[in-house]
Structures are given as C-alpha cells and as structure tokens.
Amino acid sequence: MRSILSVLVGIVCMLVLPIYAQYSYEMSILGSHDGDVLGVFVNEGDNMFASCSIDETIKLWSLPDGKVLHVLRGHLGAVNYVSFSGNDRYLASASSDRTVRIWDVQTGKLLTTLRGHTGDVLSVYFSQDSASAFVASGSMDHTVKLWDRELQTEVKTLREHVLPVNSVAYSYDGKTIASASDDWTVKIWSTDLKSRRSLKTLRGHTAPVLAAVYSFDSKWLATADQDGIVKIWRMPSGELFRTINAHTDLVQDVAFAADNRTLLTSSLDGTVKLWDIATGANLYTYNVGVPVWSADLVGDASLIVIGCADGTVRILRKTPGKGK
C-alpha cells in the first residue's frame, strides 16, 4: 500500500502539471503555400494567425475555423518570419529581399517598407505594448535593427554579433530585445533608444542559435539551436535554468503558452512537442510526418498551428482524452 505521503505527492503533481498533458490532438491541413512555410505567428487575441513562405507571400487566417482572410503580396524574396503587433492592428514581415514590411491587418494593405539591412532579413518582432510603435529585426548582415513604425525610420543598429542573426524577440514588458545568432550566442539588448551595447551575452549553446522567445510575463527566455537543443534562461538575470534535448534535428521556432510554463517546439525532425519548463518533462509529441519550420499556439494550447516544408499549413485541435 502506498504511503499517505506518496498519495499526496501524486495529487500535487496532477494539480501542478499543465492541463495540456491530459489531452490529445487531431491534425488537419488548412491549406498551403507554393513553397516551404517558414513562419507562423498567432495574434494576441487568439483569433487570427499569419503564415509566410518561400513563395514570397503572407497569408492571414482566421481562428478557430482556419479560413484565409488575406493574401499579402509585395516582397521580392522569401518571407522568413512574421510578427503581429501587440495591439493586433499591424503585421511585420522579414524577407530575403532585405526589407521589413508593415501591413494593415484589417485590410491586408502594405503600409510601410523599411530598408536598411544589407543582407537577408531573417527575423522580425513587434513591440507587444498597446502602442506597438517599434519593430526589431535580425539579418544575415550580422545586425539587429530597431525601427519606429510611426516615423517609418530606423532608430538604432546593434552590431555585436559576428555572424548572421537568425531570431529576434521583444520582451512583453517592453524593456529588452533578445537576439540569437549563428555565432552560438544570445544577446540581450535594452530597448532604450540611446543604448547600443548589449546588456549581457548568454553562452551555452554549442551550435548556431536559431530561435528565441520570451514568456508572456518576461521572466523566461527560451532559445533553440541547430542541434535540436532548447535552453531556458531566467530573466532578467540571464541565468541558465534548464537544457532540454528536445529534437533530433534543428529547431527553428519556439513559443510559450499563456501559463508561461508550457513551451512548444517544432523541428525539421517532423515533430512538434509540448514541454513543461519547470520539470523538463515532455508533455506531448505529435509526429507531423514532414519537416516543420515553424509552429505557434493559442494561449490555452487548444490549437497549435504548424508551418511545414511541404508547403502545407496544418492545425492541431485539442480533443478530450489521454495524451498521445
């Protein structure tokens, strides 16, 4: 017979573990692009997502039904990443045509083209406050740039990386930007317009770092690399909290659920996974069957959107039952 203590521990574990572990998901294909889907991003309201592709287009989709609302055209190269503004009114896109573009979400019209990078723009992230006045971008030219959306101008360039910058992320408290690079480092920058030196450099990855994202409470930063390793850092200290051997191939995208504890990872190994960062436990794994470039989720993780190398945009819908 189990001891009373072991019973109590089991009850506590069931209460503490994220509820997502108690569900399975069913996958469906919503539609496709004419090329690899390099990025997907769910908006703050959880009622829309954007996808971008090597086919030079962006699509806006409704949630939860997954219907195409707009197809955005104008880039002259692959669209590598997209980001909604914190107020959900704008979308920023990063392209191999060396531009960042700002789009009106309601109409799908191009508002601004921002030029200044001298290499492919690989990543973009909007400030997540209600004003959504700033956009960060990272490029093959080794720099991070900060742009003023309203003034349609570059406000500062950050130059400490020595290799391409694959990912940038704005903290949700608006205080910092994280950048991840082929140089194996993650740098943390102040959003103060006068500050041009990094606040700290996070070291620990032993391969190019491809993705970075803050939790919604800005207390955690998740990063992922070419070897499939995910690292969790305490913020703002930059202390390494946990390393997860997440995938057997590169991880191009990571995303937090609203509980600031559940992390979604996606990989070219063809799987998407949910993790409990507090324990390092793998809560759920789905084998998509094709390489995955990007994935994002709504706040309660009931929907997971997936961008695939075969050009398809897929969705996992949570169903009652035991995890797969």
Residue, then its C-alpha position, 0 to 999 in steps of 0.5 A: m500500500r502506498s504511503i499517505l505521503s506518496v498519495l499526496v505527492g501524486i495529487v500535487c503533481m496532477l494539480v501542478l502539471p499543465i492541463y495540456a498533458q491530459y489531452s490529445y490532438e487531431m491534425s488537419i491541413l488548412g491549406s498551403h503555400d507554393g513553397d516551404v512555410l517558414g513562419v507562423f505567428v498567432n495574434e494576441g487575441d487568439n483569433m487570427f494567425a499569419s503564415c509566410s513562405i518561400d513563395e514570397t507571400i503572407k497569408l492571414w487566417s482566421l481562428p478557430d475555423g482556419k479560413v484565409l482572410h488575406v493574401l499579402r503580396g509585395h516582397l521580392g524574396a522569401v518571407n522568413y518570419v512574421s510578427f503581429s503587433g501587440n495591439d493586433r492592428y499591424l503585421a511585420s514581415a522579414s524577407s530575403d529581399r532585405t526589407v521589413r514590411i508593415w501591413d494593415v491587418q484589417t485590410g491586408k494593405l502594405l503600409t510601410t517598407l523599411r530598408g536598411h539591412t544589407g543582407d537577408v532579413l531573417s527575423v522580425y518582432f513587434s513591440q507587444d505594448s498597446a502602442s506597438a510603435f517599434v519593430a526589431s529585426g535580425s539579418m544575415d548582415h550580422t545586425v539587429k535593427l530597431w525601427d519606429r513604425e510611426l516615423q517609418t525610420e530606423v532608430k538604432t543598429l546593434r552590431e555585436h554579433v559576428l555572424p548572421v542573426n537568425s531570431v529576434a524577440y521583444s520582451y512583453d514588458g517592453k524593456t529588452i530585445a533578445s537576439a540569437s545568432d549563428d555565432w552560438t550566442v544570445k544577446i540581450w539588448s535594452t530597448d532604450l533608444k540611446s543604448r547600443r551595447s548589449l546588456k549581457t551575452l548568454r553562452g551555452h549553446t554549442a551550435p548556431v542559435l536559431a530561435a528565441v522567445y520570451s514568456f508572456d510575463s518576461k521572466w523566461l527566455a527560451t532559445a533553440d539551436q541547430d542541434g535540436i537543443v532548447k535552453i531556458w534562461r531566467m530573466p532578467s538575470g540571464e541565468l541558465f535554468r534548464t537544457i532540454n534535448a528536445h529534437t533530433d534535428l534543428v529547431q527553428d521556432v519556439a513559443f510559450a503558452a499563456d501559463n508561461r510554463t508550457l513551451l512548444t517546439s517544432s523541428l525539421d525532425g517532423t515533430v512538434k512537442l509540448w514541454d513543461i519548463a519547470t520539470g523538463a518533462n515532455l508533455y506531448t509529441y505529435n509526429v507531423g510526418v514532414p519537416v516543420w519550420s515553424a509552429d505557434l499556439v493559442g494561449d490555452a494550447s487548444l490549437i497549435v498551428i504548424g508551418c511545414a516544408d511541404g508547403t502545407v499549413r496544418i492545425l492541431r485541435k485539442t480533443p478530450g482524452k489521454g495524451k498521445 
